[in-house]
Amino acid sequence: RFLEYSTGECYFFNGTERVRFLDRYFHNQEEFVRFDSDVGEYRAVTELGRPDAEYWNSQKDLLERRRAEVDTYCRHNYGVVESFTVQRR
């Protein structure tokens, strides 16, 4: 039995002035590959992630979509989460 899952994470600095998006993949609670918008491509975290990173990095349309998620996913949803997080500090 095993558990495999992924997370899409947005990190905001000074509102939406600087945004970082992470697309992280886990196998049995161990991260094995991630996309980091600061890097602009997938990187293997362990050897298990190397084939996925190589394949996904060869898919130019996929990389373009991931790079755009800083705007289409993170900045787009900032107003929704901002009222629950930033304003409650």
PDB file of N, CA, C and O in Angstrom:
ATOM      1  N   ARG A   1       0.844  -1.178   0.000  1.00  0.00           N
ATOM      2  CA  ARG A   1       0.000   0.000   0.000  1.00  0.00           C
ATOM      3  C   ARG A   1       0.890   1.243   0.000  1.00  0.00           C
ATOM      4  O   ARG A   1       1.907   1.278   0.693  1.00  0.00           O
ATOM      5  N   PHE A   2       0.511   2.263  -0.775  1.00  0.00           N
ATOM      6  CA  PHE A   2       1.295   3.491  -0.834  1.00  0.00           C
ATOM      7  C   PHE A   2       0.366   4.681  -1.044  1.00  0.00           C
ATOM      8  O   PHE A   2      -0.791   4.530  -1.434  1.00  0.00           O
ATOM      9  N   LEU A   3       0.896   5.845  -0.777  1.00  0.00           N
ATOM     10  CA  LEU A   3       0.152   7.087  -0.948  1.00  0.00           C
ATOM     11  C   LEU A   3       0.952   8.008  -1.850  1.00  0.00           C
ATOM     12  O   LEU A   3       2.127   8.273  -1.597  1.00  0.00           O
ATOM     13  N   GLU A   4       0.310   8.496  -2.903  1.00  0.00           N
ATOM     14  CA  GLU A   4       0.957   9.435  -3.799  1.00  0.00           C
ATOM     15  C   GLU A   4       0.041  10.640  -3.958  1.00  0.00           C
ATOM     16  O   GLU A   4      -1.155  10.484  -4.207  1.00  0.00           O
ATOM     17  N   TYR A   5       0.589  11.831  -3.817  1.00  0.00           N
ATOM     18  CA  TYR A   5      -0.220  13.041  -3.915  1.00  0.00           C
ATOM     19  C   TYR A   5       0.646  14.213  -4.355  1.00  0.00           C
ATOM     20  O   TYR A   5       1.875  14.139  -4.347  1.00  0.00           O
ATOM     21  N   SER A   6      -0.023  15.293  -4.738  1.00  0.00           N
ATOM     22  CA  SER A   6       0.696  16.507  -5.131  1.00  0.00           C
ATOM     23  C   SER A   6       0.049  17.712  -4.466  1.00  0.00           C
ATOM     24  O   SER A   6      -1.113  17.673  -4.060  1.00  0.00           O
ATOM     25  N   THR A   7       0.830  18.786  -4.364  1.00  0.00           N
ATOM     26  CA  THR A   7       0.318  20.039  -3.814  1.00  0.00           C
ATOM     27  C   THR A   7       0.690  21.181  -4.749  1.00  0.00           C
ATOM     28  O   THR A   7       1.756  21.175  -5.366  1.00  0.00           O
ATOM     29  N   GLY A   8      -0.188  22.143  -4.842  1.00  0.00           N
ATOM     30  CA  GLY A   8       0.096  23.395  -5.529  1.00  0.00           C
ATOM     31  C   GLY A   8       0.173  24.466  -4.463  1.00  0.00           C
ATOM     32  O   GLY A   8      -0.808  24.706  -3.758  1.00  0.00           O
ATOM     33  N   GLU A   9       1.320  25.117  -4.329  1.00  0.00           N
ATOM     34  CA  GLU A   9       1.537  26.060  -3.235  1.00  0.00           C
ATOM     35  C   GLU A   9       1.925  27.431  -3.780  1.00  0.00           C
ATOM     36  O   GLU A   9       2.731  27.547  -4.703  1.00  0.00           O
ATOM     37  N   CYS A  10       1.331  28.464  -3.186  1.00  0.00           N
ATOM     38  CA  CYS A  10       1.641  29.844  -3.556  1.00  0.00           C
ATOM     39  C   CYS A  10       2.244  30.554  -2.358  1.00  0.00           C
ATOM     40  O   CYS A  10       1.728  30.460  -1.244  1.00  0.00           O
ATOM     41  N   TYR A  11       3.328  31.257  -2.590  1.00  0.00           N
ATOM     42  CA  TYR A  11       3.982  32.051  -1.551  1.00  0.00           C
ATOM     43  C   TYR A  11       4.004  33.498  -2.020  1.00  0.00           C
ATOM     44  O   TYR A  11       4.483  33.806  -3.111  1.00  0.00           O
ATOM     45  N   PHE A  12       3.475  34.385  -1.171  1.00  0.00           N
ATOM     46  CA  PHE A  12       3.351  35.796  -1.520  1.00  0.00           C
ATOM     47  C   PHE A  12       4.302  36.625  -0.672  1.00  0.00           C
ATOM     48  O   PHE A  12       4.411  36.427   0.538  1.00  0.00           O
ATOM     49  N   PHE A  13       4.985  37.549  -1.319  1.00  0.00           N
ATOM     50  CA  PHE A  13       5.901  38.459  -0.638  1.00  0.00           C
ATOM     51  C   PHE A  13       5.471  39.878  -0.970  1.00  0.00           C
ATOM     52  O   PHE A  13       5.404  40.262  -2.138  1.00  0.00           O
ATOM     53  N   ASN A  14       5.181  40.654   0.072  1.00  0.00           N
ATOM     54  CA  ASN A  14       4.726  42.034  -0.113  1.00  0.00           C
ATOM     55  C   ASN A  14       3.481  42.070  -0.998  1.00  0.00           C
ATOM     56  O   ASN A  14       3.474  42.682  -2.066  1.00  0.00           O
ATOM     57  N   GLY A  15       2.430  41.399  -0.527  1.00  0.00           N
ATOM     58  CA  GLY A  15       1.206  41.290  -1.331  1.00  0.00           C
ATOM     59  C   GLY A  15       1.472  40.397  -2.521  1.00  0.00           C
ATOM     60  O   GLY A  15       1.966  39.280  -2.369  1.00  0.00           O
ATOM     61  N   THR A  16       1.148  40.885  -3.702  1.00  0.00           N
ATOM     62  CA  THR A  16       1.413  40.094  -4.915  1.00  0.00           C
ATOM     63  C   THR A  16       2.604  40.642  -5.699  1.00  0.00           C
ATOM     64  O   THR A  16       2.784  40.321  -6.874  1.00  0.00           O
ATOM     65  N   GLU A  17       3.410  41.464  -5.046  1.00  0.00           N
ATOM     66  CA  GLU A  17       4.576  42.036  -5.731  1.00  0.00           C
ATOM     67  C   GLU A  17       5.538  40.942  -6.180  1.00  0.00           C
ATOM     68  O   GLU A  17       6.054  40.984  -7.297  1.00  0.00           O
ATOM     69  N   ARG A  18       5.773  39.974  -5.321  1.00  0.00           N
ATOM     70  CA  ARG A  18       6.608  38.822  -5.675  1.00  0.00           C
ATOM     71  C   ARG A  18       5.856  37.569  -5.276  1.00  0.00           C
ATOM     72  O   ARG A  18       5.425  37.431  -4.131  1.00  0.00           O
ATOM     73  N   VAL A  19       5.699  36.655  -6.222  1.00  0.00           N
ATOM     74  CA  VAL A  19       4.942  35.425  -5.990  1.00  0.00           C
ATOM     75  C   VAL A  19       5.785  34.239  -6.433  1.00  0.00           C
ATOM     76  O   VAL A  19       6.444  34.279  -7.472  1.00  0.00           O
ATOM     77  N   ARG A  20       5.753  33.195  -5.637  1.00  0.00           N
ATOM     78  CA  ARG A  20       6.453  31.945  -5.970  1.00  0.00           C
ATOM     79  C   ARG A  20       5.426  30.816  -5.967  1.00  0.00           C
ATOM     80  O   ARG A  20       4.639  30.687  -5.030  1.00  0.00           O
ATOM     81  N   PHE A  21       5.437  30.002  -7.019  1.00  0.00           N
ATOM     82  CA  PHE A  21       4.534  28.861  -7.150  1.00  0.00           C
ATOM     83  C   PHE A  21       5.344  27.572  -7.113  1.00  0.00           C
ATOM     84  O   PHE A  21       6.347  27.438  -7.814  1.00  0.00           O
ATOM     85  N   LEU A  22       4.901  26.627  -6.292  1.00  0.00           N
ATOM     86  CA  LEU A  22       5.514  25.299  -6.230  1.00  0.00           C
ATOM     87  C   LEU A  22       4.467  24.250  -6.562  1.00  0.00           C
ATOM     88  O   LEU A  22       3.359  24.285  -6.027  1.00  0.00           O
ATOM     89  N   ASP A  23       4.809  23.324  -7.436  1.00  0.00           N
ATOM     90  CA  ASP A  23       3.985  22.161  -7.763  1.00  0.00           C
ATOM     91  C   ASP A  23       4.800  20.961  -7.297  1.00  0.00           C
ATOM     92  O   ASP A  23       5.750  20.555  -7.967  1.00  0.00           O
ATOM     93  N   ARG A  24       4.427  20.384  -6.136  1.00  0.00           N
ATOM     94  CA  ARG A  24       5.249  19.364  -5.478  1.00  0.00           C
ATOM     95  C   ARG A  24       4.556  18.001  -5.524  1.00  0.00           C
ATOM     96  O   ARG A  24       3.338  17.913  -5.366  1.00  0.00           O
ATOM     97  N   TYR A  25       5.334  16.945  -5.740  1.00  0.00           N
ATOM     98  CA  TYR A  25       4.819  15.576  -5.830  1.00  0.00           C
ATOM     99  C   TYR A  25       5.469  14.703  -4.765  1.00  0.00           C
ATOM    100  O   TYR A  25       6.682  14.749  -4.558  1.00  0.00           O
ATOM    101  N   PHE A  26       4.638  13.903  -4.091  1.00  0.00           N
ATOM    102  CA  PHE A  26       5.078  13.082  -2.964  1.00  0.00           C
ATOM    103  C   PHE A  26       4.707  11.622  -3.182  1.00  0.00           C
ATOM    104  O   PHE A  26       3.681  11.307  -3.785  1.00  0.00           O
ATOM    105  N   HIS A  27       5.559  10.743  -2.679  1.00  0.00           N
ATOM    106  CA  HIS A  27       5.308   9.303  -2.641  1.00  0.00           C
ATOM    107  C   HIS A  27       5.607   8.861  -1.212  1.00  0.00           C
ATOM    108  O   HIS A  27       6.737   8.984  -0.739  1.00  0.00           O
ATOM    109  N   ASN A  28       4.584   8.346  -0.528  1.00  0.00           N
ATOM    110  CA  ASN A  28       4.731   7.942   0.880  1.00  0.00           C
ATOM    111  C   ASN A  28       5.374   9.043   1.726  1.00  0.00           C
ATOM    112  O   ASN A  28       6.317   8.792   2.475  1.00  0.00           O
ATOM    113  N   GLN A  29       4.860  10.244   1.598  1.00  0.00           N
ATOM    114  CA  GLN A  29       5.265  11.424   2.367  1.00  0.00           C
ATOM    115  C   GLN A  29       6.666  11.936   2.038  1.00  0.00           C
ATOM    116  O   GLN A  29       7.176  12.811   2.738  1.00  0.00           O
ATOM    117  N   GLU A  30       7.291  11.415   1.000  1.00  0.00           N
ATOM    118  CA  GLU A  30       8.608  11.903   0.585  1.00  0.00           C
ATOM    119  C   GLU A  30       8.469  12.628  -0.752  1.00  0.00           C
ATOM    120  O   GLU A  30       8.005  12.054  -1.738  1.00  0.00           O
ATOM    121  N   GLU A  31       8.876  13.888  -0.770  1.00  0.00           N
ATOM    122  CA  GLU A  31       8.826  14.649  -2.013  1.00  0.00           C
ATOM    123  C   GLU A  31       9.849  14.071  -2.988  1.00  0.00           C
ATOM    124  O   GLU A  31      11.001  13.832  -2.625  1.00  0.00           O
ATOM    125  N   PHE A  32       9.409  13.846  -4.251  1.00  0.00           N
ATOM    126  CA  PHE A  32      10.347  13.273  -5.214  1.00  0.00           C
ATOM    127  C   PHE A  32      10.586  14.154  -6.435  1.00  0.00           C
ATOM    128  O   PHE A  32      11.599  13.992  -7.116  1.00  0.00           O
ATOM    129  N   VAL A  33       9.675  15.085  -6.729  1.00  0.00           N
ATOM    130  CA  VAL A  33       9.889  15.995  -7.856  1.00  0.00           C
ATOM    131  C   VAL A  33       9.074  17.259  -7.601  1.00  0.00           C
ATOM    132  O   VAL A  33       8.029  17.216  -6.953  1.00  0.00           O
ATOM    133  N   ARG A  34       9.570  18.399  -8.126  1.00  0.00           N
ATOM    134  CA  ARG A  34       8.830  19.654  -7.946  1.00  0.00           C
ATOM    135  C   ARG A  34       9.081  20.601  -9.107  1.00  0.00           C
ATOM    136  O   ARG A  34      10.135  20.590  -9.742  1.00  0.00           O
ATOM    137  N   PHE A  35       8.068  21.423  -9.357  1.00  0.00           N
ATOM    138  CA  PHE A  35       8.228  22.578 -10.231  1.00  0.00           C
ATOM    139  C   PHE A  35       8.312  23.788  -9.320  1.00  0.00           C
ATOM    140  O   PHE A  35       7.493  23.945  -8.415  1.00  0.00           O
ATOM    141  N   ASP A  36       9.291  24.639  -9.551  1.00  0.00           N
ATOM    142  CA  ASP A  36       9.476  25.862  -8.776  1.00  0.00           C
ATOM    143  C   ASP A  36       9.485  27.017  -9.776  1.00  0.00           C
ATOM    144  O   ASP A  36      10.329  27.061 -10.671  1.00  0.00           O
ATOM    145  N   SER A  37       8.549  27.948  -9.622  1.00  0.00           N
ATOM    146  CA  SER A  37       8.473  29.053 -10.585  1.00  0.00           C
ATOM    147  C   SER A  37       9.734  29.906 -10.584  1.00  0.00           C
ATOM    148  O   SER A  37      10.030  30.557 -11.586  1.00  0.00           O
ATOM    149  N   ASP A  38      10.480  29.919  -9.491  1.00  0.00           N
ATOM    150  CA  ASP A  38      11.747  30.661  -9.464  1.00  0.00           C
ATOM    151  C   ASP A  38      12.801  30.003 -10.352  1.00  0.00           C
ATOM    152  O   ASP A  38      13.708  30.675 -10.842  1.00  0.00           O
ATOM    153  N   VAL A  39      12.683  28.703 -10.557  1.00  0.00           N
ATOM    154  CA  VAL A  39      13.620  27.952 -11.410  1.00  0.00           C
ATOM    155  C   VAL A  39      13.080  27.878 -12.836  1.00  0.00           C
ATOM    156  O   VAL A  39      13.840  27.992 -13.798  1.00  0.00           O
ATOM    157  N   GLY A  40      11.751  27.684 -12.974  1.00  0.00           N
ATOM    158  CA  GLY A  40      11.121  27.654 -14.288  1.00  0.00           C
ATOM    159  C   GLY A  40      11.024  26.290 -14.927  1.00  0.00           C
ATOM    160  O   GLY A  40      10.623  26.173 -16.085  1.00  0.00           O
ATOM    161  N   GLU A  41      11.388  25.247 -14.183  1.00  0.00           N
ATOM    162  CA  GLU A  41      11.283  23.884 -14.702  1.00  0.00           C
ATOM    163  C   GLU A  41      11.178  22.910 -13.541  1.00  0.00           C
ATOM    164  O   GLU A  41      11.349  23.277 -12.379  1.00  0.00           O
ATOM    165  N   TYR A  42      10.891  21.654 -13.885  1.00  0.00           N
ATOM    166  CA  TYR A  42      10.820  20.605 -12.870  1.00  0.00           C
ATOM    167  C   TYR A  42      12.221  20.167 -12.480  1.00  0.00           C
ATOM    168  O   TYR A  42      13.123  20.111 -13.315  1.00  0.00           O
ATOM    169  N   ARG A  43      12.391  19.859 -11.208  1.00  0.00           N
ATOM    170  CA  ARG A  43      13.657  19.339 -10.695  1.00  0.00           C
ATOM    171  C   ARG A  43      13.375  18.108  -9.846  1.00  0.00           C
ATOM    172  O   ARG A  43      12.446  18.099  -9.038  1.00  0.00           O
ATOM    173  N   ALA A  44      14.177  17.081 -10.033  1.00  0.00           N
ATOM    174  CA  ALA A  44      14.064  15.879  -9.208  1.00  0.00           C
ATOM    175  C   ALA A  44      14.581  16.198  -7.812  1.00  0.00           C
ATOM    176  O   ALA A  44      15.637  16.812  -7.659  1.00  0.00           O
ATOM    177  N   VAL A  45      13.837  15.781  -6.802  1.00  0.00           N
ATOM    178  CA  VAL A  45      14.274  15.924  -5.416  1.00  0.00           C
ATOM    179  C   VAL A  45      14.979  14.640  -4.991  1.00  0.00           C
ATOM    180  O   VAL A  45      15.918  14.673  -4.195  1.00  0.00           O
ATOM    181  N   THR A  46      14.516  13.503  -5.530  1.00  0.00           N
ATOM    182  CA  THR A  46      15.164  12.205  -5.316  1.00  0.00           C
ATOM    183  C   THR A  46      15.318  11.527  -6.676  1.00  0.00           C
ATOM    184  O   THR A  46      14.800  12.014  -7.681  1.00  0.00           O
ATOM    185  N   GLU A  47      16.020  10.420  -6.701  1.00  0.00           N
ATOM    186  CA  GLU A  47      16.193   9.669  -7.951  1.00  0.00           C
ATOM    187  C   GLU A  47      14.854   9.220  -8.525  1.00  0.00           C
ATOM    188  O   GLU A  47      14.707   9.127  -9.743  1.00  0.00           O
ATOM    189  N   LEU A  48      13.886   8.944  -7.675  1.00  0.00           N
ATOM    190  CA  LEU A  48      12.550   8.531  -8.128  1.00  0.00           C
ATOM    191  C   LEU A  48      11.934   9.596  -9.035  1.00  0.00           C
ATOM    192  O   LEU A  48      11.174   9.263  -9.944  1.00  0.00           O
ATOM    193  N   GLY A  49      12.246  10.858  -8.803  1.00  0.00           N
ATOM    194  CA  GLY A  49      11.664  11.946  -9.582  1.00  0.00           C
ATOM    195  C   GLY A  49      12.380  12.283 -10.873  1.00  0.00           C
ATOM    196  O   GLY A  49      11.861  13.052 -11.682  1.00  0.00           O
ATOM    197  N   ARG A  50      13.556  11.726 -11.083  1.00  0.00           N
ATOM    198  CA  ARG A  50      14.337  12.083 -12.272  1.00  0.00           C
ATOM    199  C   ARG A  50      13.605  11.796 -13.591  1.00  0.00           C
ATOM    200  O   ARG A  50      13.580  12.673 -14.454  1.00  0.00           O
ATOM    201  N   PRO A  51      13.010  10.613 -13.788  1.00  0.00           N
ATOM    202  CA  PRO A  51      12.309  10.368 -15.063  1.00  0.00           C
ATOM    203  C   PRO A  51      11.140  11.327 -15.289  1.00  0.00           C
ATOM    204  O   PRO A  51      10.929  11.792 -16.409  1.00  0.00           O
ATOM    205  N   ASP A  52      10.377  11.627 -14.229  1.00  0.00           N
ATOM    206  CA  ASP A  52       9.259  12.565 -14.371  1.00  0.00           C
ATOM    207  C   ASP A  52       9.766  13.953 -14.735  1.00  0.00           C
ATOM    208  O   ASP A  52       9.231  14.584 -15.646  1.00  0.00           O
ATOM    209  N   ALA A  53      10.791  14.439 -14.037  1.00  0.00           N
ATOM    210  CA  ALA A  53      11.334  15.772 -14.314  1.00  0.00           C
ATOM    211  C   ALA A  53      11.825  15.860 -15.758  1.00  0.00           C
ATOM    212  O   ALA A  53      11.547  16.840 -16.449  1.00  0.00           O
ATOM    213  N   GLU A  54      12.541  14.858 -16.210  1.00  0.00           N
ATOM    214  CA  GLU A  54      13.060  14.876 -17.581  1.00  0.00           C
ATOM    215  C   GLU A  54      11.927  14.881 -18.598  1.00  0.00           C
ATOM    216  O   GLU A  54      11.967  15.627 -19.577  1.00  0.00           O
ATOM    217  N   TYR A  55      10.917  14.050 -18.365  1.00  0.00           N
ATOM    218  CA  TYR A  55       9.792  13.981 -19.298  1.00  0.00           C
ATOM    219  C   TYR A  55       9.005  15.288 -19.299  1.00  0.00           C
ATOM    220  O   TYR A  55       8.740  15.848 -20.363  1.00  0.00           O
ATOM    221  N   TRP A  56       8.627  15.780 -18.117  1.00  0.00           N
ATOM    222  CA  TRP A  56       7.821  17.004 -18.041  1.00  0.00           C
ATOM    223  C   TRP A  56       8.580  18.202 -18.598  1.00  0.00           C
ATOM    224  O   TRP A  56       7.973  19.072 -19.223  1.00  0.00           O
ATOM    225  N   ASN A  57       9.886  18.268 -18.389  1.00  0.00           N
ATOM    226  CA  ASN A  57      10.675  19.379 -18.929  1.00  0.00           C
ATOM    227  C   ASN A  57      10.776  19.327 -20.452  1.00  0.00           C
ATOM    228  O   ASN A  57      11.080  20.339 -21.084  1.00  0.00           O
ATOM    229  N   SER A  58      10.524  18.167 -21.044  1.00  0.00           N
ATOM    230  CA  SER A  58      10.535  18.057 -22.504  1.00  0.00           C
ATOM    231  C   SER A  58       9.204  18.501 -23.111  1.00  0.00           C
ATOM    232  O   SER A  58       9.102  18.660 -24.328  1.00  0.00           O
ATOM    233  N   GLN A  59       8.190  18.700 -22.277  1.00  0.00           N
ATOM    234  CA  GLN A  59       6.857  19.114 -22.725  1.00  0.00           C
ATOM    235  C   GLN A  59       6.740  20.638 -22.603  1.00  0.00           C
ATOM    236  O   GLN A  59       6.357  21.157 -21.555  1.00  0.00           O
ATOM    237  N   LYS A  60       7.074  21.344 -23.685  1.00  0.00           N
ATOM    238  CA  LYS A  60       7.142  22.811 -23.632  1.00  0.00           C
ATOM    239  C   LYS A  60       5.801  23.447 -23.281  1.00  0.00           C
ATOM    240  O   LYS A  60       5.769  24.457 -22.578  1.00  0.00           O
ATOM    241  N   ASP A  61       4.689  22.876 -23.756  1.00  0.00           N
ATOM    242  CA  ASP A  61       3.378  23.446 -23.428  1.00  0.00           C
ATOM    243  C   ASP A  61       3.070  23.295 -21.940  1.00  0.00           C
ATOM    244  O   ASP A  61       2.462  24.181 -21.340  1.00  0.00           O
ATOM    245  N   LEU A  62       3.482  22.190 -21.351  1.00  0.00           N
ATOM    246  CA  LEU A  62       3.286  21.981 -19.913  1.00  0.00           C
ATOM    247  C   LEU A  62       4.101  23.001 -19.112  1.00  0.00           C
ATOM    248  O   LEU A  62       3.595  23.590 -18.157  1.00  0.00           O
ATOM    249  N   LEU A  63       5.348  23.205 -19.499  1.00  0.00           N
ATOM    250  CA  LEU A  63       6.186  24.183 -18.800  1.00  0.00           C
ATOM    251  C   LEU A  63       5.609  25.594 -18.907  1.00  0.00           C
ATOM    252  O   LEU A  63       5.651  26.354 -17.940  1.00  0.00           O
ATOM    253  N   GLU A  64       5.075  25.944 -20.065  1.00  0.00           N
ATOM    254  CA  GLU A  64       4.457  27.266 -20.220  1.00  0.00           C
ATOM    255  C   GLU A  64       3.268  27.422 -19.278  1.00  0.00           C
ATOM    256  O   GLU A  64       3.097  28.475 -18.662  1.00  0.00           O
ATOM    257  N   ARG A  65       2.442  26.374 -19.163  1.00  0.00           N
ATOM    258  CA  ARG A  65       1.286  26.432 -18.249  1.00  0.00           C
ATOM    259  C   ARG A  65       1.737  26.563 -16.804  1.00  0.00           C
ATOM    260  O   ARG A  65       1.173  27.357 -16.051  1.00  0.00           O
ATOM    261  N   ARG A  66       2.747  25.795 -16.406  1.00  0.00           N
ATOM    262  CA  ARG A  66       3.236  25.870 -15.023  1.00  0.00           C
ATOM    263  C   ARG A  66       3.812  27.253 -14.734  1.00  0.00           C
ATOM    264  O   ARG A  66       3.554  27.821 -13.673  1.00  0.00           O
ATOM    265  N   ARG A  67       4.578  27.790 -15.655  1.00  0.00           N
ATOM    266  CA  ARG A  67       5.163  29.124 -15.447  1.00  0.00           C
ATOM    267  C   ARG A  67       4.074  30.187 -15.320  1.00  0.00           C
ATOM    268  O   ARG A  67       4.228  31.149 -14.568  1.00  0.00           O
ATOM    269  N   ALA A  68       2.982  30.016 -16.050  1.00  0.00           N
ATOM    270  CA  ALA A  68       1.882  30.987 -16.014  1.00  0.00           C
ATOM    271  C   ALA A  68       1.068  30.894 -14.729  1.00  0.00           C
ATOM    272  O   ALA A  68       0.324  31.822 -14.413  1.00  0.00           O
ATOM    273  N   GLU A  69       1.187  29.801 -13.983  1.00  0.00           N
ATOM    274  CA  GLU A  69       0.349  29.621 -12.796  1.00  0.00           C
ATOM    275  C   GLU A  69       0.652  30.616 -11.682  1.00  0.00           C
ATOM    276  O   GLU A  69      -0.161  30.776 -10.772  1.00  0.00           O
ATOM    277  N   VAL A  70       1.786  31.281 -11.729  1.00  0.00           N
ATOM    278  CA  VAL A  70       2.030  32.383 -10.791  1.00  0.00           C
ATOM    279  C   VAL A  70       0.897  33.403 -10.943  1.00  0.00           C
ATOM    280  O   VAL A  70       0.411  33.944  -9.950  1.00  0.00           O
ATOM    281  N   ASP A  71       0.480  33.661 -12.181  1.00  0.00           N
ATOM    282  CA  ASP A  71      -0.609  34.611 -12.437  1.00  0.00           C
ATOM    283  C   ASP A  71      -1.977  33.939 -12.448  1.00  0.00           C
ATOM    284  O   ASP A  71      -2.901  34.406 -11.782  1.00  0.00           O
ATOM    285  N   THR A  72      -2.115  32.844 -13.200  1.00  0.00           N
ATOM    286  CA  THR A  72      -3.442  32.246 -13.393  1.00  0.00           C
ATOM    287  C   THR A  72      -3.966  31.529 -12.159  1.00  0.00           C
ATOM    288  O   THR A  72      -5.180  31.403 -11.998  1.00  0.00           O
ATOM    289  N   TYR A  73      -3.099  31.063 -11.296  1.00  0.00           N
ATOM    290  CA  TYR A  73      -3.516  30.341 -10.088  1.00  0.00           C
ATOM    291  C   TYR A  73      -3.274  31.175  -8.830  1.00  0.00           C
ATOM    292  O   TYR A  73      -4.201  31.411  -8.056  1.00  0.00           O
ATOM    293  N   CYS A  74      -2.051  31.615  -8.624  1.00  0.00           N
ATOM    294  CA  CYS A  74      -1.703  32.313  -7.378  1.00  0.00           C
ATOM    295  C   CYS A  74      -2.293  33.716  -7.316  1.00  0.00           C
ATOM    296  O   CYS A  74      -3.109  34.009  -6.441  1.00  0.00           O
ATOM    297  N   ARG A  75      -1.891  34.572  -8.226  1.00  0.00           N
ATOM    298  CA  ARG A  75      -2.391  35.953  -8.174  1.00  0.00           C
ATOM    299  C   ARG A  75      -3.902  35.992  -8.361  1.00  0.00           C
ATOM    300  O   ARG A  75      -4.586  36.809  -7.744  1.00  0.00           O
ATOM    301  N   HIS A  76      -4.424  35.109  -9.212  1.00  0.00           N
ATOM    302  CA  HIS A  76      -5.866  35.057  -9.455  1.00  0.00           C
ATOM    303  C   HIS A  76      -6.637  34.777  -8.166  1.00  0.00           C
ATOM    304  O   HIS A  76      -7.704  35.352  -7.952  1.00  0.00           O
ATOM    305  N   ASN A  77      -6.120  33.913  -7.318  1.00  0.00           N
ATOM    306  CA  ASN A  77      -6.812  33.529  -6.086  1.00  0.00           C
ATOM    307  C   ASN A  77      -6.382  34.328  -4.858  1.00  0.00           C
ATOM    308  O   ASN A  77      -6.903  34.097  -3.766  1.00  0.00           O
ATOM    309  N   TYR A  78      -5.455  35.249  -5.013  1.00  0.00           N
ATOM    310  CA  TYR A  78      -4.951  36.006  -3.866  1.00  0.00           C
ATOM    311  C   TYR A  78      -6.071  36.729  -3.125  1.00  0.00           C
ATOM    312  O   TYR A  78      -6.111  36.707  -1.895  1.00  0.00           O
ATOM    313  N   GLY A  79      -6.963  37.357  -3.843  1.00  0.00           N
ATOM    314  CA  GLY A  79      -8.054  38.092  -3.209  1.00  0.00           C
ATOM    315  C   GLY A  79      -8.953  37.214  -2.369  1.00  0.00           C
ATOM    316  O   GLY A  79      -9.500  37.668  -1.364  1.00  0.00           O
ATOM    317  N   VAL A  80      -9.115  35.963  -2.765  1.00  0.00           N
ATOM    318  CA  VAL A  80      -9.958  35.026  -2.020  1.00  0.00           C
ATOM    319  C   VAL A  80      -9.307  34.671  -0.694  1.00  0.00           C
ATOM    320  O   VAL A  80      -9.958  34.740   0.349  1.00  0.00           O
ATOM    321  N   VAL A  81      -8.049  34.296  -0.714  1.00  0.00           N
ATOM    322  CA  VAL A  81      -7.381  33.860   0.515  1.00  0.00           C
ATOM    323  C   VAL A  81      -6.895  35.022   1.364  1.00  0.00           C
ATOM    324  O   VAL A  81      -6.711  34.870   2.572  1.00  0.00           O
ATOM    325  N   GLU A  82      -6.684  36.173   0.755  1.00  0.00           N
ATOM    326  CA  GLU A  82      -6.164  37.325   1.484  1.00  0.00           C
ATOM    327  C   GLU A  82      -7.074  37.708   2.643  1.00  0.00           C
ATOM    328  O   GLU A  82      -6.589  38.085   3.710  1.00  0.00           O
ATOM    329  N   SER A  83      -8.373  37.619   2.450  1.00  0.00           N
ATOM    330  CA  SER A  83      -9.305  37.999   3.516  1.00  0.00           C
ATOM    331  C   SER A  83      -9.251  37.029   4.696  1.00  0.00           C
ATOM    332  O   SER A  83      -9.605  37.402   5.815  1.00  0.00           O
ATOM    333  N   PHE A  84      -8.814  35.795   4.461  1.00  0.00           N
ATOM    334  CA  PHE A  84      -8.730  34.804   5.538  1.00  0.00           C
ATOM    335  C   PHE A  84      -7.368  34.766   6.213  1.00  0.00           C
ATOM    336  O   PHE A  84      -7.247  34.291   7.342  1.00  0.00           O
ATOM    337  N   THR A  85      -6.342  35.263   5.531  1.00  0.00           N
ATOM    338  CA  THR A  85      -4.990  35.137   6.081  1.00  0.00           C
ATOM    339  C   THR A  85      -4.371  36.479   6.434  1.00  0.00           C
ATOM    340  O   THR A  85      -4.096  36.745   7.604  1.00  0.00           O
ATOM    341  N   VAL A  86      -4.152  37.316   5.453  1.00  0.00           N
ATOM    342  CA  VAL A  86      -3.431  38.568   5.662  1.00  0.00           C
ATOM    343  C   VAL A  86      -4.175  39.478   6.624  1.00  0.00           C
ATOM    344  O   VAL A  86      -3.565  40.049   7.528  1.00  0.00           O
ATOM    345  N   GLN A  87      -5.468  39.621   6.448  1.00  0.00           N
ATOM    346  CA  GLN A  87      -6.234  40.559   7.260  1.00  0.00           C
ATOM    347  C   GLN A  87      -6.456  40.074   8.686  1.00  0.00           C
ATOM    348  O   GLN A  87      -6.897  40.857   9.527  1.00  0.00           O
ATOM    349  N   ARG A  88      -6.169  38.828   8.983  1.00  0.00           N
ATOM    350  CA  ARG A  88      -6.382  38.288  10.330  1.00  0.00           C
ATOM    351  C   ARG A  88      -5.124  38.305  11.179  1.00  0.00           C
ATOM    352  O   ARG A  88      -5.148  37.818  12.309  1.00  0.00           O
ATOM    353  N   ARG A  89      -4.041  38.841  10.680  1.00  0.00           N
ATOM    354  CA  ARG A  89      -2.786  38.877  11.443  1.00  0.00           C
ATOM    355  C   ARG A  89      -2.884  39.822  12.605  1.00  0.00           C
ATOM    356  O   ARG A  89      -1.921  39.978  13.357  1.00  0.00           O
TER     357      ARG A  89
END
